C-alpha cells in the first residue's frame, strides 16, 4: 500500500482506490510540537512584531504605537513627528492587567520606559 500523500493544506490525501473510492481527503492532525505561546519584555520605544495582546505589569500611564514605517528593532521616540503614539492605558493599583491590543511599540507617559513594565504576548508562535 502506498504511503499517504501530504498536501500543503490542513488535509491529507489518501491513496487512490482505497476502500473502493477514487480519491479522498481527511483532516490532517496539526503538529503541536512546533507551536507554543511566548512572551517578551520589549524595551520601550522599540519596534517589535505585533503581539496577540499585552500585559501591563506596573502602575503607570502608557501609550502605544500601532503603525510605523520603521523596521523591527528600530527606536521610535514618542515625541517624533513621524511616529504617533496613542495614550491608551492607565493602571492605578498595580498589575498585571492583560489588554487585547496589538501595538508595535510602547512608551511610559511619565518619562523613562523601563523593561518589564509591559509584556508582549504571542500565542501559537512557531
C-alpha positions in Angstrom: 0.0 0.0 0.0 1.5 3.4 -0.9 2.2 5.9 1.8 -0.4 8.8 2.2 0.5 12.0 0.3 0.6 15.1 2.5 -0.7 18.3 1.0 0.1 21.9 1.9 -3.3 22.4 3.3 -4.9 21.2 6.5 -5.9 18.0 4.7 -4.1 14.8 4.0 -4.7 12.8 0.8 -5.4 9.1 0.9 -4.1 6.9 -1.9 -6.3 6.1 -4.9 -8.7 3.2 -4.8 -8.7 3.0 -1.0 -11.9 1.4 0.2 -13.2 1.4 -3.4 -13.2 5.2 -3.7 -11.0 7.0 -6.2 -9.7 9.9 -4.1 -10.4 11.0 -0.5 -9.2 13.8 1.7 -9.3 13.7 5.5 -8.3 16.3 8.1 -4.6 16.3 9.0 -3.7 16.4 12.7 -1.7 19.5 13.4 1.8 19.2 14.7 1.5 20.9 18.1 5.2 20.3 18.8 6.0 23.3 16.5 3.5 25.7 18.1 3.8 27.3 21.5 3.0 30.5 23.3 5.7 33.0 24.1 6.1 36.3 26.0 8.7 39.0 25.7 9.6 42.1 27.7 10.5 44.6 25.0 12.3 47.8 25.8 10.2 51.0 25.5 10.0 52.9 22.2 11.4 49.9 20.3 9.6 48.4 17.3 8.5 44.8 17.8 6.4 42.2 16.0 2.7 42.8 16.6 1.6 40.7 19.7 -1.8 39.0 20.2 -2.1 41.0 23.4 -0.1 42.9 26.0 0.2 42.8 29.8 0.7 46.0 31.8 2.8 44.9 34.8 3.2 48.1 36.8 1.3 51.1 37.9 1.6 53.9 35.4 0.2 55.7 32.3 1.2 54.1 29.0 0.9 55.0 25.3 1.1 52.7 22.3 2.3 52.8 18.7 0.1 50.9 16.3 1.5 51.9 12.9 5.0 52.7 11.8 7.3 53.0 8.9 10.3 51.9 11.0 12.0 48.5 10.9 11.9 45.9 13.6 14.3 46.8 16.4 14.4 50.5 15.5 13.8 53.1 18.2 10.7 55.2 17.6 10.7 58.1 20.0 7.3 59.1 21.3 7.9 62.8 20.6 8.7 62.2 17.0 6.6 63.9 14.3 6.6 60.7 12.1 5.5 58.2 14.8 2.2 58.8 16.6 1.7 57.1 19.9 -1.8 56.9 21.4 -2.3 57.1 25.1 -4.4 54.1 26.0 -3.7 52.6 29.4 -3.6 53.8 33.0 -3.1 51.2 35.8 -3.7 52.7 39.2 -3.5 49.8 41.7 -0.6 47.8 40.2 -0.8 45.0 37.7 -0.7 42.7 35.9 -3.6 43.6 33.6 -3.9 42.0 30.2 -5.2 44.1 27.4 -6.2 42.7 24.0 -4.4 45.2 21.8 -1.7 44.7 19.1 0.7 47.6 19.2 4.2 47.5 17.7 5.8 49.7 20.5 5.0 51.2 23.8 6.1 54.1 26.0 5.7 55.2 29.6 3.9 58.7 29.6 5.7 59.7 32.8 9.1 59.6 31.3 11.6 56.7 31.3 10.3 53.4 30.0 11.7 50.5 32.0 11.9 47.0 30.6 9.4 44.8 32.4 6.6 47.4 32.6 4.9 45.9 29.5 4.8 42.3 28.3 4.0 41.3 24.7 2.1 38.0 24.5 2.4 35.9 21.3 0.0 32.9 21.0 0.6 29.9 18.7 4.1 31.0 17.6 6.2 28.7 15.5 
